Amino acid sequence: MIRDNKTLKVSSRGRVVIPLDFRKRMHLSTGDQLEMTLSDDGRLILEKLPSNSDWKKLIADIPVEQVTVEQDGRYDPVKSPNFDKWMHEE
């Protein structure tokens, strides 16, 4: 585990500033959300949550197709090849 320690000061309003080099390495920008966890041993853990643009990048390559399922449960695998592949995965 790589460790890079900084000493931070808590303001009278309970605020701390994340140093610029940490923000850059975490790819943090204004409006990003962080999840804060307090471990059993008293450590404070901050993790960046995915932003809207992160989610857009994640789902950009997911194929979108119209799947028509008949009342008897059949569908056309030629018209819905990704759905068919998913249906047959083990």
C-alpha angles and dihedrals in degrees: 000000000000113000128200114173128199129177112231130191122223113225124224087262092054095255129141129188119230106224116249095243090054091048090051093048091048092045090235122167137169112301096020115136126229129199114221122205128183109208124214090255092056099259118143112220123195120193128179114240118218113269126219090264090050089054091046090054091047095052098036093094097044107114117239120207139158112248119196114194117193122222090259090057097254125132135178108261090195092059092041107034096155092050090048091051090050091049091055099045115116 
